Amino acid sequence: MTKVIDTERIETMNMLETLKYDAPMDVEASRAIAATPDVAHVYSWRDNAINDALRGFDNAENLDALLQAIRTNRPECATMIVWPDRHQLMRFLRDQCRGFRSMLTASHRYHNEASGQYWHYMGWFAVEWEGETVEVAIAPDVCTYLDAICMGPNDRVLTRFADALTAFTKRLPGRSLRYARGWENAPDIDKEIGSVTWDDLVLPDDTLDRLRQAVEGFAQNRAAYRKLGFAWRRGVLLVGPPGTGKTMVCKAAAAALPDYPFLYVRDLVERDERDAIRDIFRRARELAPCILAIEDLDGLVNQDNRTVFLNEMDGFTNNDGLLVIASSNYPERIDEALLRRPSRFDQVFHMGVPEKGQRYEFCRRTLGRRDLADHLAPDFDAEKLSRQVADQTQGFTPAYLKEALISAALQRAQQGDLILDNRYAAAVLTQVAELRAHLTRTKNPQALAEMSSDQERVGFRR
């Protein structure tokens, strides 16, 4: 039997074997591997290490697989495990180092739906740092913060590299961070900040004045806190039914303190919520002075993580420079230890449904916004419509008022009317009637109406 010699395959094998084991993948080599996948392991032990990590059940096993591969193939190298923000890590490697290159045969990324960004799900990269080659291996994972293995010639180089990486990743590329299985940059929140100010809030004068003082007074009186021997920290809790403007208060506070980083927490999805809470406050302390906004506090703090949250708010840790603004739709579910102790939430603000005068003012301001005002007919009586809506919307939250005004405009637009005239006014009143009927059909139709803005406030009074 005559043996057939595959000369093309032999040439590919020879090319792969003559390449240095730590050489970056180039186009020619990549094509050769694609053509002969059965010899891919000859080229890259790093690819095999990543494949082994993919078989692990958790992050610890993934790291062990990568470390074992490094010890087997590069025993002379030192390693160091770091825990950076994924997005900031890649920015550091690309922007702060020289010779950035991938050591794998292809890129492996995933789409982060919350941020709209494409992140590396796993990877192996090399850079030049202070005249030495440093490699960074990312084990398969989707968390914002990740365990990365740094590999270099000695511990001294890796320590300097890790220190520089840590200092860089603590910087904010924008102003805002969102917590979603770890902290991530939030350019969408950056765009929102500034769109709402104190002047956009329709609240009782007393409530608005006290809110402004709580936020702006915190920033302006740092020296006074110190002289009086008080810790420079503040906790503000907003309670009330959905749609009463709690999120708008957070936006207005962020606009009032433009130099403060804004950290936003909506919920926790980690298995260990206690570690997540520690991470939230750790990052806030690193960026202080800053605003830490926590929505739906009643759903975030539970019996399993209660002690950790209380300790992070006022335990032995230093919360100097933290302005915490939390909100809750269900204050009756909030732990008494949070409501009744001033060192946790110094002021509790009741965000009730607006009274008639406030409803009128809300409608007047909404109709005066450019996106609506520019389309109103010249003879349109915005004042009259505002009064009519205010008269017919007892128990409506600002969110319901806005829904009536905006939905009616969209309805007219769908019928081709770009000029809003008396037909728009009629559509608004129709929307009001439908929303009122919807409230009547709810299980507790009086719940919103009963929470009036002058009701006795929850917590301690100021």
N, C-alpha and C positions, 0 to 999 in steps of 0.2 A: 504494500500500500504506500503510495507516494504522499509524503507530508507536504501540505501546502503552507508556504511561508507568507504571513501577512506583513509585508514590508512597511505598510503605512502604520500599522499598530506598533511595530518595533520602533519606528522613528518617533512616534508619540511617546512611548515608554522612555526612550533615551532622552528626549527633551525634558520630560518631567523629572527624571532622575538627576539631570545635570543642574536643574534649578536649585538655588539655595532653599533650605527648608523654611527659612523665614522671609522669603521674598514675597512681595505683594502679588496678587493675581493680576495678570494683564489680559488683554483681549484675546491674544493668540492662545495662551494657555487655557483660558476659559472655554474657547471653542474646541480645543483638543479634548478637554475633559467631557464636554457635552457629547462629542463624537464617540468617546470610549469610556463610558461611565464605569466599566468594571475595573479600571485602573485609577480611578479618582483618588483612592486612598494613598497612592504613591506620592501624590503631590501635597496634599494638605491634611496633616493630622488634626488641624484645628477644625476642619469640617467634620471629621469623625467625632471629635470631642463634643461639638454642638449636637450632633446626632445622638450621642449617648445621653446628653443632658435632656433631650426631648423625651427620652424614655422615663425620666424621673417622675415621681408622684408629687413632689413639692419643690419649693425653691432651694431647700437645703440639699436635697439630692442632686439638683441641677448644678449647684456650686461644687459639690463634691466631685461630680463627673468632670467638670472643667479643671479643677485643681489636680485631680489624679492624672489627667492628660498632660498638664504642664509639668508635673513632677516626673512623668515618664519620658517626655520628649525634651524638656528643657530643665533638667534638675539643677543646673548652675544658676538659674534665675531666681530672684526674690519675688515674692508676691505680696499684695496687700489688697484687702477687700474694703471697698468704700460704698457709701449709700447715698448717691446723689440723685437729684431730680433728673429724669431721663432726658427731657428736652434741653435743660441747661448743660448736661454732660456733653451732648452732641455739639452744642454751640461752643463749648470750651475746646473740644478736640479740633473743631474746624477753624475757629477764629483765634485761639490763643496759642496754638501749637503749629509746628511746621510739618510738612510732609504727610498730612492726613491721608490715610488709605485704608481700604477694607482688606482684611486677610481671608475672607471667605469667597466662595465662588459666585455668590449672588447676594443681593440685598433682600432682607426679610423684614417687612414692615407691616403695620396694621393701622387702620383708620380709627382715630379716637373721635367718636361721634360728638362728645360734649364740646370739645375744642375745635373740631373740624380739621385737626392736624394729622399728619402721617408720622407715626413714630416707629422706631426700630423695635420689633418684637424680640429679636436676638441679634447678636452681631459680634464681630471680632475686628478691632481696629488697631492700627499702629500710627504713632506720631514720633516726631523728633522733639525731645525735651532736654534742654541744656546740653546739647551735644550727644545725648544718648537716645537709644530707641526704647520707647515705652509702649507696651501693648495693653489694650483694655478689652476684656471679654465680657459680654452681656449675656447672662443666662436667659433662657426663654421665660418671659413674664409679661404681664400687661399693666402692672401697677405703675403709677407715676414715679414713685421712688423705687429704686431697684438696687440690688446687690451687684456690683461690678468688680471684677478681679483685675487689678493692675499688675503687670508683669514687667520687670526691669532688671538691670544688671546688678543692683545692690539696694539695700534698704535706705541708704541716704538719698538716692535719686528718687525712690518711690515716695519717701516721706515729703520731700519738697514738692513733688508732683501732686500728691494728695492734698497738701495744704493749699496749694494754688487752686486746685479744682474745687475744694470746699469753699474757699473764699469767693470764687467766681459764681458758684451755683447758688449762693445766698443772695446774690443780686437779683433785682426784679427787672426783666426786660421791659415791662410795662409798669402799671401801678397796681393792678389787681391780680389776686390769686383766687382760684376756686378749689374747694376741697372735694375731690371725687376719687376715692381710693388713693389718697395722697394729694399733695398740692400740685396744681397745674396752672399755667399762665392763662389769664382770662381776658384776651383782647376785646371780646364782646362786652364785658362789663366796663372796660376802659371807655368804650364808645358811649355807654349809657351814662357814665358819671358826667355831671354837668348839665344833663337834660332836665333835671329836677332841682330846684332850689327851695329855700324856705318860702319864697313868695308863691310857689305853686301849691303849697299845702293849704287846704281849707279845713282849719281846725279852730276850736274856741281859742280866743286870744290868750287866755291864761295858759292853756296847754301848749300852744305854739311858743310862747315866751319861755316857758320852763324847759321845753325841749332845746331851744336854741342856747339857753344858758347852760344846760347840762353838757352839751357838745362843745360849744365854743368856749365856755368857761373852763372846761378841762384843759383845752389847748393853751389858753391865755394865762393861766394862773399856776404854772408849774412851780415857779419860785415860791408862791404863797403856800402851796402844799408842803414844800420842803421846810419852810420856816416854822410852820405849825406842827411839824413832825408827822404829817400824814403821808402815806404811800401815794404816789402819783398814779392813780388808777381810778377807773370809773366804770360802773355797770349800770346800764339802762335797759329796762325790760318794757316792751310794748305788748299790751294784751288787748284783745278785742276780736270780733267776728271777722271772717275773711272779707277782703275787699275794702277795708276801712283806711287804708293808706299806710300800713306798717312798712311795706317795702319802700314806699316813696320817702318815708322818714329816713331810712338808711341811705337812699340816694342823695337826699338833701344834706345829710350829715357828711357824706363823702365830698360833696361839692363845697361845703363850708370849710373843710380842712384839706385843701388840695395837695399839701405836701405830705400827707400821711398815706402810707400803703393801705390798701383796702383788701381785707381777707374775708371771703364769703363762704359760709358753710350752710348747706341745705339739708343734708342727711348723711347717715353713715351706712355703708354697705359692706364693711369689712366683717370678717368672722369675729375678730377680737376688737370690739368697740372701745374697750379701755385703752388699748394701745393707740387707736385712732385719735381719741381725745387727747392723749398725751402728745401726740404728734401735732395736733392742731395748735395747742398752746405753746409747744416748743417753737414752732415756726413763728408764731405771733411775737414771742419774746425776742427772737432773733431780729425781727424787723421793727420792733418798737422804737419810737412811738408809732402806733398804727391803730386802725379801726378793725375790730374783729366782729363781723356781723353773723349772727347765728339765727337762722329761720326755724320755725316750728320746734321750739325748745322742748315742748311737752312730748314730742315724739322722739327727740334725740336722747334725753336723759331718762333712764329706766332703772329698775332695781339692780340690774347687773353692773351698770357703769356709774351709778349715782355717786358712790364714794369717791371715785376717781375724778369725776367732774367737780365735785365740791372742793376737793383738795387742790385741783388746778386753778379754781377761781380764787381761793384765798388761803391755801395751805402754806407750806414752808417755801414754796417757789416765789421768785421775784417777778411780779407782774408789773413792774414799773413801766409806765408809758402805754398801758393797754386800755383802750376805750372799747368795752364790750357792749354791743347793742344786740339784744336778743328779742325775739318776738314769739308770740303764741296765740293761736286761735282758740285755745281751750285752757284758760288759766286755772280752771278747777283741777286739771290733771297735773299741774306743776307741783313739785315737792315743796312742802312748807319751808324746808331748810333753805330753799332758794329765794322764796318770797319774803321771808321775815328777818333775814340777816343782812344788814346794810353793807357789810364787807363783800357781799356777792353781787346783789343788785341794789344800788343806792337809791334809785328812783324807779318807780313803776308807773307807767302812763297808761291810762285807759283810753283806747281808741274806739269810741262808740260810734253808732250811726249818726250822721249829721242832723242837726235841727233844720227847720224850714229855711232860716236865713242862710245857713251854710250850704244847703242844697241849691238855693238860688245863686249864691256866689260861685259854687262849683260849675253850674251850667253856664253862667255868664262867662267865666274864664275859659271853659272848654270851647264855647262858640267863638270866642275871641282868638283862639289859636289860629295860626296862619293856615294850616292845612284845611280848616273849615271856613274861616273868615274870608279867605280869598275866593271862595265859591258861593258865598251868600249873595242873593239878589240885592240890588241897591235899596229896594224898599222893604227888605226883610227886617222884621222887628224882633231882634234877638232878646231884648229885655222882656218883651211880652211872653215869648216862649219860655224863657228861664223862670218867670213867675208861675206860668201854668204848670211846668214840670215840678217845681218846688211844691206847689199846692197839692199835687196828686201823688207824691212819692214818700209819704210817711213810712219810715222803716227801711228805706232804701240806703244801701251803702254807696260810697263813691263809685265803686266798680259797677254797680247796677245803673247808676246815673250815666256813667260813661257809655255803658253798653247801649242804652236807649238812644243816645245822641249819635253814636258812631254807626250802629246797625241801621238806623234810618237813613243815614247818608249813603251807606253802601247799597241799601235797597234802591234808592233813587238812582245811583250810578249804574246799577245793573239794568235799569230801564232807560239808560241813555241820558239822564238828566245831569248835566255838569254844573248847572246853576241851581242852587238850593233856594226854593221859594216857599210859598205857603203849603205846597204839597209835601215838602220836607217837614214842615211843622206838624202837619197832620200825621205823617208817618212816625214822628217822634212820639206823639201822644198815643198812637196805636201801640208802639213798642212798650211804652210805660204801662198800658193796660195789660199787655201780655205778660210782662215781667211781674206785675202785681198779682196776676192770676197764678203765676208760677210759685211765688212766695206763699200764696194761700194753700197751694197743694203740698207744700213741704210738711214733714212730720211735725215740726214745731214752728208754725208760721209766725208766732209771736216772739221767737227767740231774738231776732235781729232788732225788732222794735223796742223790746224791753231793755236793750243795752244802750240807753241814752247817754250822751256825752257828759251829763252832769251827775251821773250815778256815782255813788261812793267808790273810790278807787280801791283796787286790790293792793295789798301790801302796806307799806308805811307811807304816811303822808308827808309832804314837804310844803 
